[in-house]
Amino acid sequence: MPYLTIEKKAKIFTDFGGIAANTGSIEGQVALLTERINHISDHLKINKKDFSSQRGLMMMVGKRKRLLTYLSKHDLTGYRSLIEKLGLRK
């Protein structure tokens, strides 16, 4: 069973992007990437030699960083609220 079901994705985009159909919103994309990053991080704690997943994790972290940089340049208040909601950059 996949860890990220259609209902869970819709809930993430509803919570962060406004509506479930708004899959292009930066906030929703960052929230979805954060969910995937947390899942793969837990996987890598158990499977330390899974280097292909480790590479995928680094790519996702880089993508999330680029999206957050874009958001901080265009909507600083939205950026700060998103970081607070997701618990990033403590």
C-alpha positions as CSV (number, residue, x, y, z in Angstrom):
1,M,0.0,0.0,0.0
2,P,1.5,3.4,-0.9
3,Y,2.2,5.8,1.9
4,L,0.9,8.8,0.0
5,T,-2.7,8.0,-1.1
6,I,-4.8,10.2,-3.3
7,E,-6.9,11.3,-0.3
8,K,-3.7,12.3,1.7
9,K,-2.4,14.3,-1.3
10,A,-5.7,16.1,-1.6
11,K,-5.7,16.9,2.1
12,I,-2.2,18.3,1.8
13,F,-3.1,20.6,-1.1
14,T,-6.4,21.6,0.6
15,D,-4.5,22.6,3.8
16,F,-1.7,24.5,2.1
17,G,-2.8,25.3,-1.4
18,G,-6.4,26.4,-0.8
19,I,-8.3,23.7,-2.8
20,A,-7.5,20.1,-3.7
21,A,-7.3,21.0,-7.4
22,N,-4.7,23.7,-6.9
23,T,-1.7,21.3,-7.3
24,G,0.5,24.0,-8.8
25,S,0.6,26.2,-5.7
26,I,4.1,26.7,-4.3
27,E,2.9,26.1,-0.7
28,G,1.2,22.8,-1.7
29,Q,4.3,21.6,-3.6
30,V,6.6,22.4,-0.7
31,A,4.2,20.6,1.8
32,L,4.1,17.6,-0.5
33,L,7.9,17.5,-0.9
34,T,8.3,17.8,2.9
35,E,6.0,14.8,3.4
36,R,8.0,12.8,0.9
37,I,11.3,13.9,2.4
38,N,10.2,12.9,5.9
39,H,9.1,9.5,4.6
40,I,12.4,8.8,2.8
41,S,14.4,10.0,5.8
42,D,12.7,7.4,7.9
43,H,13.5,4.8,5.3
44,L,17.1,5.8,5.2
45,K,17.5,5.5,9.0
46,I,16.7,1.8,8.6
47,N,18.4,1.2,5.2
48,K,21.7,3.0,5.5
49,K,23.2,1.7,2.2
50,D,20.3,2.6,-0.1
51,F,22.2,5.1,-2.1
52,S,19.6,5.6,-4.9
53,S,17.0,6.7,-2.3
54,Q,19.6,8.9,-0.8
55,R,20.2,10.6,-4.1
56,G,16.5,11.1,-4.6
57,L,16.3,12.6,-1.2
58,M,19.0,15.1,-2.0
59,M,17.3,16.0,-5.2
60,M,14.0,16.6,-3.4
61,V,15.7,18.7,-0.7
62,G,17.2,20.9,-3.5
63,K,13.9,21.3,-5.2
64,R,12.2,22.3,-2.0
65,K,15.0,24.8,-1.3
66,R,14.5,26.3,-4.7
67,L,10.8,26.6,-4.3
68,L,11.2,28.2,-0.8
69,T,13.7,30.7,-2.2
70,Y,11.2,31.6,-4.9
71,L,8.4,32.0,-2.3
72,S,10.6,34.1,-0.1
73,K,11.4,36.5,-2.9
74,H,7.8,36.9,-4.1
75,D,5.7,36.5,-0.9
76,L,7.6,36.9,2.4
77,T,4.6,36.6,4.7
78,G,3.4,33.5,3.0
79,Y,7.0,32.1,3.2
80,R,7.2,32.7,6.9
81,S,3.8,31.3,7.7
82,L,4.5,28.1,5.6
83,I,7.8,27.5,7.4
84,E,6.0,27.9,10.7
85,K,3.3,25.5,9.7
86,L,5.7,22.8,8.4
87,G,8.2,23.2,11.2
88,L,11.1,24.0,8.9
89,R,14.3,26.0,9.7
90,K,14.1,25.9,13.5
